[in-house]
Amino acid sequence: MDMFEHKLEEQIKEEAPLAARMRPATFNDFVGQEHLISGGRVLRKVIEAGQLPSIILWGPPGSGKTTLAYIIANATDSHFSPVSAVSAGVADLRRIIEEARERRKLYQQKTILFIDEIHRFNKAQQDAVLPFVEDGTITLIGATTENPSFEVISPLLSRCQVLTLNPLTEEEIRIIIIRALRDRLEGLGALNVELDNDAMLHLITMSNKDARIALNALEMATLATSPDADGKRHISLPTIEDAVQHRALRYDKAGEQHYDIISALHKSLRGSDPDASLYWLVRMLEAGEDPLYIARRLVRFASEDVGMADPQALVVAMAAQQAVHFIGMPEGNLALAEAAVYLATAPKSNSLYQAYSRVQKEIKYGSSESVPLHLRNPVTQLMKDIGYGKGYKYAHDYPGHFVEQQNLPASLQGKRYYTPTDQGYEKQVIARLKAWRQGKEKGEEG
């Protein structure tokens, strides 16, 4: 590299975004993914020994896939050849592979081909690198946000170790922000930045667990803030709101607001008010509440307050939970909204909740009765000899697939725990139970 190229590289590095400048160079500086790179893990031991299999890094945006690839290249003293699947073609791949052959022949140096967004490569493009991964000409590191089982061809996938990266936690995002504020060489330390606590919390929440978003927004807010008389740049909540283009809602996920608003949502659903239900739901989501927490509350509501009045409510609530888990946010917000409106407009019954409470009380304070012999399964001949299963009536052998027999312990015979209401589906339940019980009374009279 001549002097001109060196100066150009230094200039590019200085003008790079904060997220690129703060990219760590060693495992010790890397934040997150402890399950992969903490001391003693097999992957780290192999890399630090200078060995590396081809790998696919699968994880959400901003979780450190590209950074991890750079660190691996440094740790293994390998030449790093990055390409983006968005713009690179087969010709680019062939050029890198040819250079890798020459490099290995002349300098005995390995080459890591890093393909960002590898899921965007078509089959022909993935086929182009397959033989060179297999013969060791290159070591492949692919990065993807999509499930590699669906997006990477099977022959290539079988020659790679798939490593799953987790979303960064809020505490890990905080650590990354603080490092950027303190680092005087690559970060913002020389600019003497002070970040208000509420601005920090909003920045962490709005980053959506993406370190790149957090650092880019922090840099924008810093550059937009003039130093005061003491040379300090004081970044307040309104400045961060402007930088991320999202107003901070009054909401504390660990405090009173959290419990007040979820209570308001639950009571609005119970009150069959779809408008209020949507308002409180969206208020929580837009403030950064964990969508799976809201999904859990909707599932509980479906059983507790809708219950048997509309058994489909539980199916809808669980489908919303699965949708959020499958497609993530913000796309999953409409699935939660659909479930909330369905639950708010569904017929309501807490008879199931009350029935469970009655049985729970019976078990807690009543006597612990044995299972009647005719309900026990005679697994062995001895069990059969002493009466297990004797006299059991198989319901499907009787008209209407119903037959009266003693199903509760003797001391509880005749007990009624579940009392259906006249709401929704429970009307049918009432009619069915009434018909069965009338048939039973006639049978007893006969």
C-alpha positions in Angstrom: 0.0 0.0 0.0 1.5 3.4 -1.0 1.3 6.7 0.9 -1.7 7.9 -1.1 -3.7 4.7 -0.5 -2.8 4.8 3.2 -4.0 8.5 3.5 -7.2 7.6 1.6 -7.9 4.7 3.9 -7.3 6.9 7.0 -9.7 9.6 5.6 -12.4 7.0 4.9 -12.1 5.7 8.4 -12.3 9.2 9.9 -15.4 10.0 7.9 -17.1 6.6 8.6 -20.3 6.6 10.7 -20.0 6.2 14.4 -21.3 2.6 14.2 -18.4 1.7 11.8 -15.8 3.5 13.8 -16.8 1.8 17.1 -16.6 -1.7 15.6 -14.5 -3.7 18.1 -11.4 -5.5 16.8 -11.2 -8.3 19.5 -13.5 -10.7 21.2 -12.8 -9.0 24.6 -14.3 -5.8 23.3 -17.3 -7.5 21.6 -20.6 -6.9 23.4 -23.2 -9.7 23.4 -23.4 -13.3 22.0 -21.8 -14.8 25.1 -23.2 -18.1 24.2 -20.9 -18.2 21.2 -17.7 -16.3 22.1 -17.3 -16.2 25.9 -14.0 -17.7 27.1 -14.1 -21.5 27.1 -16.6 -21.8 24.2 -15.6 -24.3 21.5 -16.0 -21.7 18.7 -13.6 -19.2 20.4 -11.0 -21.9 21.2 -11.0 -23.1 17.6 -10.7 -19.5 16.2 -8.0 -18.5 18.6 -6.1 -21.7 17.6 -6.1 -20.3 14.0 -8.6 -22.8 12.7 -12.1 -21.9 11.4 -14.8 -23.9 9.6 -17.1 -22.1 7.1 -20.0 -20.6 9.1 -23.3 -18.9 8.5 -24.2 -16.2 11.1 -27.9 -15.9 11.5 -29.3 -13.1 13.5 -31.4 -9.9 13.6 -30.0 -6.6 12.3 -27.5 -4.9 14.5 -26.6 -8.0 16.5 -23.0 -8.0 15.5 -22.8 -10.4 12.5 -20.4 -8.2 10.4 -18.3 -7.2 13.4 -17.9 -10.8 14.5 -16.7 -11.7 10.9 -14.1 -9.0 11.1 -12.9 -10.2 14.5 -12.7 -13.8 13.3 -10.5 -12.6 10.4 -8.2 -10.7 12.7 -8.0 -13.6 15.2 -7.1 -16.1 12.5 -4.7 -13.7 10.6 -6.8 -14.2 7.5 -7.3 -11.9 4.5 -10.8 -10.5 4.7 -12.7 -10.1 1.4 -16.2 -8.7 2.1 -19.0 -8.5 -0.5 -22.7 -7.7 -0.3 -25.1 -10.0 -2.0 -27.2 -7.0 -2.9 -24.5 -5.8 -5.4 -22.0 -8.6 -6.0 -22.2 -11.1 -8.9 -20.6 -14.3 -9.9 -17.7 -12.3 -11.6 -16.9 -10.7 -8.3 -16.8 -14.1 -6.5 -14.5 -15.6 -9.2 -12.1 -12.7 -8.9 -11.9 -13.1 -5.1 -11.5 -16.8 -5.4 -8.6 -16.4 -7.9 -7.0 -13.8 -5.6 -7.4 -16.2 -2.7 -5.5 -19.0 -4.7 -2.6 -16.6 -5.4 -2.5 -15.4 -1.9 -2.3 -18.9 -0.5 0.3 -19.9 -3.0 2.6 -16.8 -2.4 2.0 -16.0 1.3 0.3 -19.1 2.7 -2.4 -16.8 4.0 -6.0 -17.9 4.3 -8.9 -15.9 2.8 -12.2 -15.3 4.4 -15.0 -14.6 1.9 -17.6 -12.6 3.9 -21.0 -12.5 2.1 -23.4 -10.1 3.8 -27.1 -10.8 3.3 -26.2 -14.2 1.7 -29.9 -15.0 1.5 -30.1 -12.6 -1.4 -27.8 -14.7 -3.6 -29.7 -17.0 -6.0 -28.9 -20.7 -6.5 -26.4 -20.1 -9.3 -24.5 -17.5 -7.2 -24.3 -19.9 -4.2 -23.3 -22.7 -6.5 -20.3 -20.6 -7.7 -18.6 -20.7 -4.3 -19.5 -24.2 -3.3 -16.5 -26.1 -4.8 -14.0 -23.6 -3.3 -15.6 -23.8 0.1 -15.3 -27.6 -0.2 -11.6 -27.6 -1.3 -10.6 -25.0 1.3 -9.6 -22.3 -1.2 -11.7 -19.9 0.8 -13.4 -20.0 4.2 -17.0 -18.7 3.9 -18.7 -16.5 6.5 -22.2 -15.7 5.4 -24.4 -13.3 7.3 -28.2 -13.4 7.1 -31.3 -12.2 8.9 -33.4 -15.0 7.3 -33.6 -18.6 8.2 -30.7 -20.2 6.3 -32.6 -23.5 6.1 -34.9 -21.8 3.5 -32.5 -19.3 2.0 -29.2 -21.2 1.6 -28.8 -24.2 -0.8 -28.5 -27.5 1.0 -25.0 -28.5 -0.4 -23.6 -25.2 0.9 -25.5 -25.3 4.1 -24.1 -28.8 4.8 -20.5 -27.5 4.6 -21.2 -24.7 7.0 -21.7 -24.4 10.7 -24.9 -22.3 11.4 -24.4 -20.0 14.4 -27.5 -18.2 15.7 -27.0 -14.7 17.2 -29.5 -13.4 19.7 -30.9 -9.8 19.7 -28.9 -7.5 22.0 -30.4 -6.8 25.4 -31.2 -3.3 26.5 -28.3 -3.5 28.9 -25.9 -4.5 26.1 -27.2 -1.5 24.0 -26.5 0.7 27.0 -22.9 -0.5 27.3 -22.3 0.2 23.6 -23.7 3.7 23.9 -21.6 4.5 27.0 -18.5 3.2 25.2 -19.1 5.5 22.3 -19.7 8.5 24.6 -16.4 7.8 26.4 -14.1 6.8 23.5 -12.0 9.8 22.6 -10.3 8.3 19.5 -13.1 6.6 17.6 -16.1 7.7 19.5 -17.6 10.9 20.8 -15.5 11.4 23.9 -13.6 14.3 22.4 -16.9 16.2 21.9 -17.7 16.2 25.6 -21.2 14.8 25.3 -23.7 14.5 28.2 -26.8 12.4 27.6 -29.8 12.8 29.8 -31.1 9.7 31.5 -34.5 9.9 29.9 -32.8 10.5 26.5 -30.7 7.4 27.1 -33.8 5.3 27.9 -35.6 6.5 24.8 -32.6 5.9 22.6 -32.3 2.3 23.9 -36.0 1.6 23.4 -36.2 3.1 20.0 -33.0 1.2 18.8 -35.2 -1.9 18.8 -32.1 -3.9 20.0 -30.1 -2.8 17.0 -26.7 -1.3 18.0 -26.2 0.3 14.6 -29.5 2.3 14.9 -28.6 3.4 18.4 -25.1 4.7 17.5 -26.2 6.4 14.3 -29.0 8.2 16.1 -26.6 9.2 18.9 -24.1 10.6 16.4 -26.8 12.6 14.6 -28.1 14.1 17.9 -24.5 15.0 18.9 -23.7 16.7 15.7 -27.0 18.6 15.9 -26.2 19.9 19.4 -23.9 22.9 19.8 -21.5 23.1 22.8 -22.4 25.4 25.6 -20.1 27.9 27.3 -18.2 25.1 29.1 -17.7 23.2 25.8 -20.2 20.5 26.7 -22.9 19.1 24.4 -26.0 18.5 26.4 -28.3 16.0 24.7 -31.9 16.1 26.0 -34.9 13.9 25.3 -36.4 16.2 22.6 -33.1 16.0 20.7 -33.0 12.2 20.7 -36.7 12.2 19.8 -35.9 14.4 16.8 -32.9 12.2 15.9 -35.0 8.9 15.9 -38.1 10.7 14.6 -40.3 9.1 17.4 -41.8 10.9 20.3 -41.1 9.3 23.7 -44.4 8.2 25.3 -44.8 8.4 29.1 -44.3 4.8 30.0 -42.1 2.9 32.4 -41.8 -0.8 31.5 -40.7 -1.7 35.0 -42.8 0.8 37.0 -46.3 2.1 37.7 -47.2 3.0 34.1 -46.5 -0.6 33.0 -49.1 -2.0 35.4 -51.6 0.9 35.0 -51.8 0.6 31.2 -52.0 -3.2 31.1 -54.8 -3.0 33.7 -56.5 -0.4 31.5 -56.2 -2.8 28.5 -57.6 -5.8 30.5 -60.5 -3.8 31.8 -61.3 -2.3 28.4 -61.4 -5.8 26.9 -63.6 -7.0 29.7 -65.9 -4.0 29.1 -66.3 -5.0 25.4 -64.8 -1.6 24.3 -62.7 -2.3 21.1 -61.7 1.4 20.8 -60.3 1.8 24.2 -58.7 -1.7 23.9 -56.9 -0.6 20.8 -55.8 2.7 22.3 -54.1 1.0 25.3 -52.6 -1.8 23.2 -51.1 0.7 20.7 -49.9 2.9 23.5 -47.9 0.0 25.0 -46.5 -1.1 21.7 -45.4 2.4 20.6 -43.7 2.9 23.9 -41.6 -0.1 23.4 -43.3 -2.7 25.5 -42.4 -6.4 24.8 -45.0 -7.6 22.3 -44.8 -11.1 23.7 -45.8 -9.8 27.1 -48.9 -8.3 25.7 -49.6 -11.5 23.8 -49.4 -13.5 27.0 -51.9 -11.1 28.7 -54.3 -11.6 25.7 -54.0 -15.3 26.0 -54.8 -15.2 29.7 -57.8 -12.9 29.0 -59.2 -15.3 26.4 -59.4 -18.0 29.0 -60.4 -16.0 32.0 -62.9 -13.5 30.7 -64.2 -14.9 27.4 -63.7 -18.6 28.3 -66.4 -21.0 27.1 -68.6 -18.2 25.8 -66.3 -18.3 22.7 -63.7 -21.0 22.8 -62.3 -19.7 19.5 -61.0 -16.6 21.4 -58.1 -18.7 22.8 -57.3 -19.9 19.3 -57.2 -16.3 18.0 -55.0 -15.1 20.9 -52.5 -18.0 20.4 -52.4 -17.3 16.7 -51.5 -13.7 17.5 -48.7 -14.8 19.8 -47.4 -17.1 17.1 -47.6 -14.4 14.5 -45.6 -12.0 16.6 -43.0 -14.7 17.3 -42.9 -15.7 13.6 -42.7 -12.3 11.8 -41.5 -10.0 14.6 -42.2 -6.3 15.0 -43.5 -4.0 13.7 -45.3 -6.4 11.3 -46.8 -8.3 14.3 -48.6 -5.3 15.7 -51.7 -5.9 13.6 -52.0 -9.5 14.7 -52.1 -8.2 18.3 -54.6 -5.6 17.3 -56.8 -8.2 15.6 -56.8 -10.3 18.7 -57.6 -7.4 20.9 -60.6 -6.4 18.8 -61.8 -10.0 18.6 -61.6 -10.4 22.4 -63.2 -7.1 23.1 -66.2 -7.9 20.9 -66.5 -11.5 21.9 -69.3 -12.7 24.4 -67.9 -12.8 27.9 -68.0 -15.5 30.6 -65.9 -16.1 33.6 -67.6 -19.4 34.4 -64.5 -21.4 33.6 -62.4 -19.2 35.9 -64.9 -19.6 38.7 -65.1 -23.4 38.1 -61.3 -23.7 38.3 -61.3 -21.7 41.5 -64.0 -23.9 43.1 -62.1 -27.1 42.2 -58.9 -25.5 43.4 -60.5 -24.8 46.8 -62.0 -28.3 47.0 -58.5 -29.8 46.4 -56.9 -27.5 48.9 -59.3 -27.8 51.8 -61.3 -31.0 51.0 -60.3 -34.6 51.5 -58.0 -36.3 49.0 -60.2 -39.0 47.5 -59.0 -42.1 45.6 -60.0 -42.6 41.9 -63.0 -44.9 41.7 -62.0 -48.4 40.7 -64.1 -48.5 37.5 -62.2 -45.4 36.2 -58.8 -47.0 36.7 -57.0 -48.6 33.9 -56.3 -52.4 34.5 -52.8 -52.5 33.1 -51.9 -55.8 34.7 -53.9 -59.0 35.5 -53.5 -58.3 39.2 -55.2 -54.9 38.8 -58.0 -56.5 36.8 -58.5 -59.2 39.5 -59.0 -56.6 42.2 -61.5 -54.7 40.3 -59.7 -52.0 38.2 -62.0 -51.0 35.3 -64.8 -53.3 36.4 -68.2 -51.8 35.5 -66.8 -49.0 33.4 -69.3 -47.9 30.7 -67.8 -46.9 27.3 -69.7 -43.8 26.3 -69.6 -44.4 22.6 -71.6 -47.6 23.0 -74.6 -45.7 24.2 -77.2 -43.5 22.4 -76.0 -39.9 22.0 -72.5 -41.1 23.0 -73.4 -40.4 26.7 -73.9 -42.6 29.6 -74.4 -41.8 33.3 -71.8 -43.2 35.6 -69.9 -42.1 38.7 -66.9 -40.0 37.6 -66.2 -38.2 40.8 -65.0 -39.7 44.1 -68.0 -41.0 46.2 -67.9 -38.1 48.7 -68.1 -35.6 45.8 -70.8 -37.3 43.8 -73.4 -34.7 42.5 -71.0 -31.7 43.0 -71.4 -29.0 40.4 -68.2 -26.9 39.8 -68.9 -25.6 36.3 -72.0 -23.4 35.9 -72.3 -22.1 32.3 -73.8 -18.7 31.5 -76.2 -17.9 28.8 -73.6 -16.1 26.7 -72.4 -17.2 23.3 -71.4 -20.8 22.9 -72.3 -21.6 26.5 -76.0 -21.5 25.5 -75.2 -24.7 23.5 -73.4 -26.1 26.5 -76.4 -25.5 28.8 -78.7 -27.2 26.4 -76.4 -30.2 26.0 -75.9 -30.6 29.7 -79.6 -30.2 30.3 -80.4 -33.0 27.8 -77.9 -35.3 29.3 -79.1 -34.7 32.9 -82.7 -35.1 31.9 -81.8 -38.4 30.3 -80.0 -39.4 33.4 -83.1 -38.6 35.6 -85.4 -40.6 33.3 -82.9 -43.5 33.5 -82.9 -43.4 37.3 -86.8 -43.3 37.3 -86.9 -46.3 35.0 
